[in-house]
């Protein structure tokens, strides 16, 4: 159950980053509300997961999901570059997160 908390928390982190960008681009007040809700839920679920799972692995998986998800959203939704070097770096982050999960 704790790993489910980490995964959902990571998705909330990606939503937070997306709403932060929406606020930056369009200055919609609802984006701030959604941003705060997504980040609050992300931290709460991370807190629940860290009651059982080791902090080092949990935090690394959470930040890795946020980083990869943020880049993915920016490529898909906002048209940022999908250069091969960037994609290799994303693959390395995913590889490291999976490796940490397998060793926990």
RAGIRA-V949355 format. One record per helix or strand. SS is the DSSP state (~ for helix, > for strand). FROM is the first residue (numbers start at 1). LEN is the number of residues. If there is no record, write none. Layout:
# RAGIRA-V949355
SS,FROM,LEN + SS,FROM,LEN
This chain:
# RAGIRA-V949355
~,2,25 + ~,29,22 + ~,55,22 + ~,84,20
